[in-house]
Amino acid sequence: MFNLPAETFWWLVPWPFIWVGLALVLYVKLKREDEKENDR
C-alpha cells in the first residue's frame, strides 16, 4: 500500500485510533468534572 515498507505502514496505521481513543478519554473525564462543578 502506497509503496511503503510493511514496517513503516504498521507504524503509521495505529496513530489515528490512538488519538481518537485519547480524545474520547479526555472528553469523558472533562465532561464528568464539568458535571460535578455544575452540581455544586
Residue pairs with C-beta under 8 A, 6 or more apart in sequence:
1 9
2 9
4 12
